[in-house]
Amino acid sequence: MSTKATGKKWKGELKNATPLEYIVFKNVPMRSSKHGDAIDLDLSVLEILAAKAVIETFVPLRGKEVRFLRKVLGLSYEKFAGPMDLSAATVMKWERAEDDRLHLVNEVAVRTFVAERLGLHVDAAFSKLVGGHTPEVLELKAS
């Protein structure tokens, strides 16, 4: 049985599409399938949208954000750590302490590295690169 695009939009909120509990997607394109309604776009599109929002809204970077960002970029520990002159063990340590915020210098390094990889422009002022607080909800429009 084939599926057809219906032009439907998600009627509510799409939560838990990423490991970051505060990310909520709205207006997610839907399609009908033999199993009911299904998301009508590649999950990687939502992941990239979420990664960009984390960087651009200056969410404080903890281990869970680092793991998410590294995986969205498709990088091993070594390839993620290398350009920042860090060891893979350092990144592993951050990720294991998923609720611990990075030291500010490391947060700035990770934020600027990820921004560059995602093609984003971020303010170069140190005070602008340091995150404020983790939002309770960060709503993103998928379309």
N, C-alpha and C positions, 0 to 999 in steps of 0.2 A: 504494500500500500504506500503510495507516495504522500508526501506532505505538501501543503500549499501555504504560502504566505497569506495571512489574513489581514495584515495591517493593524491587528490588535495591539494594544499596549497593556503592560502589566497593570492591573487595576489597583493594586496596593503598593506595598514596598517590597523590594527584594532584599532580604537580609541574609547574612551568612554566606554570601557568594565569595567572600574573601575571609582569611583568618583574622582580619581586623574587625572586631565586633562593632565598632562605631561606624563602619561604612554601610550605607543604605543606598540602594539604587532606585530611581524612579523612572517611569516611562521606558521600561525595557521592552523592546520589540518582541512580540509573541507570534507563534504560528500554531496551527492545529496539527496534531499528529495522531496516530492510531492509539496513543496512550493518553491523549488529552492535550492541553496547551503546553507548549515548550518554548524555551527561550530561543529567539530567532537571531542569534549572533554568536560568534565565537567567544567563549569565556575569557580568552586572552584580551579581548577588547575591553571588557569590564575591569580586568586586572590592571591593564595599562592606565585606564581612566582613574582607578583608585590610587595607583602609584603616583601619578602626576598630582592628584589632589593632596596626598600626604606631603609631597615636596613643596607644592605651591602654597598650601595653607599653613605651612610651618608647624605641622604636628610634631611634638617632641619625639625623638627617635629612641625607641627601646629595642630590646632584642627581637621582639615579635615583628616590629616594623622592618628591622634590618633583614630578617629572614624573608619576609614577604617581598621586599624590594629586590633582594639578591635573586630570588626565584623568578620574579617577573622579568628581570634582565636575562635570565637563563645562564647565570654565571656560577661556576664552582666557587668554593671558598677561596681558592688560590687566585682565580681570575678576578674576583671581587676585591680581594685584599691587596693584590699586587700594585695596582696603580696608585694606591694611597700609601704605599711603602709600609704596609702592615703584613702580619703573618696570617696564614689561614687559621691558625690556632686562636688568634685574637678574635676573628669574626665568629668562630665556633663558640668561643666563650660568651660573646655578646648574645648570640642567639639562644644559648642555653639559659641565660638569665633573662628570659623573655619579658619580664615586667620591669627590669632595671633600665633606667635611662642611661644613654651613653654620656661620657664626659663631653662637655660642650665642644671642645676642639675636635673630638671624633665625630660628633654630630654634624658639625659644619663640614668636615671632610666627606662624610657619607652623603650629606645632602647635596653638596656641589658635584660630587662624582656621579650620583644618580641623575641629577638634573641634566648634566652634560650628556649622559647616555640616552636620556629620554628626549633630548633636544629642547630642553626648557631653559629659559633665562631666569636666573635668580639674582636678587640684589647682592652685590659683593660686600656690603657692610656687615661686619661680624654680628652686630646687634640685630640685624634683620634676618640673619641666617639661623639664629637660635630659636627653637620652637618655644611657644608659650605654654599651652596646656593641651592635653588630649581632649578632643571634643567628645561630648556624650553621643552626638550623632553628626555625621558628615554626609549630607544628602548629595548625591550625584545623579545627574540626568544622563541616562544611557543614550538618549537620542534627542 
